[in-house]
Amino acid sequence: MTQKEDIKNAIDVMRKGGIILYPTDTVWGIGCDATNAEAVAKVYKIKQRDDSKALICLADSVDRVQRYVRDVPSVAWDLMEIADKPTTVILDGAVNLAPNLIAEDGSIGMRITNEEFSKELCYRFQKPIVSTSVNISGEPAAQNYCDIVPEILEAADYVCWTRRQEHKPHKPSSIVKISRDGQVTIIRK
């Protein structure tokens, strides 16, 4: 299967409210349409995670982020542009996303991916994609396809073929919260 076919299949599934497992710029992710509350609820169920713990989204560009977050402080744009490793930025003022994806304080974690597959997937989907690590909440994240437990493989509607053969260490993203007034708090280095 070509990467183009893999992306098309994943998008078809997400447009129907389905759940995908896919390689990202960090660890493997459980993904869905970030604007579909029913799909987001399925992700929480698969992870056995309390929905009060917000999930993050991947986007392909700054332009895409601007459609889903109001009043982004300039320091956030600077950080997204200069980050030398995958960095999730938690921003206040989330809009146009599934309500159960947004944290109680109105914030959302967004990351612009520069990894070839996930960037193209986000670009072709034309919306942010949920990106939470493939694991049961509290268990280690699946760094590679071979690390994914059967229970989660069976719960997904589509498992991407791209990068399944990969066997190398991957780390979760750094996480930084930036408040509307530009105050920066490092959550995870």
Secondary structure, 3 states (H helix, E strand, C coil): CCHHHHHHHHHHHHHCCCCEEEECCCCEEEECECCCHHHHHHHHHHHCCCCCCCCEEEECCHHHHHCCECCCCHHHHHHHHHCCCCEEEEECCECCCCHHHCCCCCCEEEEECCCHHHHHHHHHHCCCEECEECCCCCCCCCCCHHHCCHHHHHHCCEECCCCCCCCCCCCCCEEEEECCCCCEEEEEC
